[in-house]
């Protein structure tokens, strides 16, 4: 059976609801022109997570920002910086990049360098990412990695005390 745009599709719950007399509460779904499957605001298949544009842009910016930092930044303080995640606002105008640096690089100094170079990085990202407007970049320390290493050290300490 082939569906056309505008056809009504009844969810699977309808066949179960009909046996209990609850069919009047259910509304049919309309076939979307994008996928040919029924939509009512959410994902077409239950359990499937729908990623919004902000999440896709954030992941692409994280990959490209890591590449630019590795290959195009001349400052030696930013050589070993890891971009762990990027959060983009819903309107795609601002991006917060969370970075981690090795122990021998002071994170405050690295953040200062990156925030001062945000314009340069944004221009380089603009050459690599096809978007009409690229989000403004702000860099923040990713504390998750330092917390994880601290917890790991505490666990090792507890394990050595136990012996």
C-alpha positions as CSV (number, residue, x, y, z in Angstrom):
1,X,0.0,0.0,0.0
2,X,1.5,3.3,-1.0
3,X,0.7,6.5,0.9
4,X,0.3,9.9,-0.6
5,X,0.7,13.3,1.1
6,X,-2.4,14.2,3.1
7,X,-3.5,10.6,3.6
8,X,-4.7,9.8,7.1
9,X,-2.8,7.1,9.0
10,X,-4.1,5.6,12.2
11,X,-1.6,4.7,14.9
12,X,-1.2,1.1,16.0
13,X,-2.8,2.0,19.3
14,X,-6.1,2.4,17.5
15,X,-6.6,-1.3,16.9
16,X,-6.2,-1.9,20.7
17,X,-8.3,1.1,21.6
18,X,-11.2,-0.1,19.5
19,X,-11.6,-3.2,21.6
20,X,-11.9,-1.0,24.8
21,X,-14.2,1.6,23.2
22,X,-11.6,4.4,23.3
23,X,-11.3,5.1,19.6
24,X,-13.1,8.4,19.9
25,X,-10.1,9.9,21.8
26,X,-7.5,9.0,19.2
27,X,-6.8,11.3,16.2
28,X,-5.4,10.0,13.0
29,X,-2.0,11.2,11.8
30,X,-1.4,13.0,8.5
31,X,1.3,11.7,6.1
32,X,4.1,14.2,6.0
33,X,5.6,15.2,2.6
34,X,9.1,14.7,4.1
35,X,9.1,11.1,5.0
36,X,5.9,9.5,3.8
37,X,5.2,8.4,7.4
38,X,2.7,9.7,9.9
39,X,3.7,12.6,12.2
40,X,2.2,14.4,15.1
41,X,5.0,16.6,16.2
42,X,7.3,13.8,17.4
43,X,9.2,10.9,15.9
44,X,7.4,8.6,13.5
45,X,8.6,5.5,15.3
46,X,8.2,5.0,19.0
47,X,11.5,4.9,20.8
48,X,13.3,6.7,18.0
49,X,14.9,10.0,19.2
50,X,14.5,12.9,16.9
51,X,17.5,15.1,16.9
52,X,16.9,18.8,16.4
53,X,19.0,21.1,14.2
54,X,20.7,22.6,17.2
55,X,22.1,19.2,18.2
56,X,23.3,18.4,14.7
57,X,25.0,21.8,14.4
58,X,26.6,21.4,17.8
59,X,28.1,18.1,16.9
60,X,29.4,19.4,13.5
61,X,30.9,22.5,15.2
62,X,32.6,20.2,17.8
63,X,34.3,18.2,15.1
64,X,35.3,21.1,12.9
65,X,36.5,23.2,15.9
66,X,38.7,20.3,17.1
67,X,40.1,20.1,13.5
68,X,40.8,23.9,13.3
69,X,42.4,23.9,16.8
70,X,44.7,21.1,15.9
71,X,45.8,22.2,12.5
72,X,45.3,26.0,12.1
73,X,46.0,27.5,15.5
74,X,49.6,28.7,15.8
75,X,49.6,29.2,19.6
76,X,51.4,26.3,21.4
77,X,49.1,26.7,24.4
78,X,46.2,25.4,22.4
79,X,47.9,22.4,20.8
80,X,46.7,19.7,23.2
81,X,43.2,21.1,23.9
82,X,40.3,18.7,23.7
83,X,36.9,19.9,22.6
84,X,34.6,17.7,24.6
85,X,31.2,19.2,23.7
86,X,29.5,22.2,22.1
87,X,26.1,23.5,23.2
88,X,24.3,25.7,20.7
89,X,21.3,27.9,21.5
90,X,18.0,27.1,19.9
91,X,18.2,30.1,17.5
92,X,21.8,29.0,16.5
93,X,23.2,32.4,17.4
94,X,25.5,31.4,20.3
95,X,27.7,28.4,20.9
96,X,29.4,27.4,24.2
97,X,32.4,25.1,23.6
98,X,33.6,23.1,26.5
99,X,37.3,22.3,26.4
100,X,39.8,20.4,28.5
101,X,43.6,21.0,28.6
102,X,46.4,18.8,29.9
103,X,47.7,19.2,33.4
104,X,50.8,21.2,32.4
105,X,48.6,23.9,30.6
106,X,46.8,26.3,33.0
107,X,43.2,26.1,31.9
108,X,42.5,29.8,32.7
109,X,45.3,30.9,30.3
110,X,44.0,28.5,27.6
111,X,40.5,29.8,28.0
112,X,41.8,33.4,27.7
113,X,43.7,32.5,24.5
114,X,40.7,30.7,23.0
115,X,38.2,33.5,23.8
116,X,40.5,36.1,22.3
117,X,40.9,34.0,19.2
118,X,37.1,33.3,18.9
119,X,36.8,35.6,15.9
120,X,39.6,33.9,14.0
121,X,38.1,30.5,14.9
122,X,34.7,31.6,13.8
123,X,36.1,32.7,10.4
124,X,37.9,29.4,9.9
125,X,34.8,27.5,10.9
126,X,32.8,29.6,8.4
127,X,35.1,28.3,5.6
128,X,34.5,24.7,6.6
129,X,30.8,24.7,7.7
130,X,28.1,25.7,5.3
131,X,25.8,27.9,7.3
132,X,24.4,31.3,6.6
133,X,25.2,32.6,10.1
134,X,27.8,30.9,12.3
135,X,27.1,31.1,16.0
136,X,29.3,33.3,18.2
137,X,31.8,31.2,20.2
138,X,32.5,31.3,23.9
139,X,34.9,28.8,25.5
140,X,34.3,27.2,29.0
141,X,36.2,24.7,31.1
142,X,34.9,21.2,30.9
143,X,34.9,20.1,34.5
144,X,33.6,16.6,33.8
145,X,37.0,15.3,32.9
146,X,38.7,16.6,36.0
147,X,35.9,15.3,38.1
148,X,36.2,11.9,36.5
149,X,40.0,11.8,37.1
150,X,39.5,12.9,40.7
151,X,36.9,10.1,41.3
152,X,39.3,7.6,39.7
153,X,42.1,8.7,42.0
154,X,39.8,8.4,45.0
155,X,38.8,4.8,44.0
156,X,42.4,3.8,43.5
157,X,43.2,5.3,46.9
158,X,40.4,3.3,48.5
159,X,41.5,0.2,46.7
160,X,45.1,0.5,48.0
161,X,43.9,1.1,51.6
162,X,41.8,-2.0,51.4
163,X,44.9,-4.2,50.8
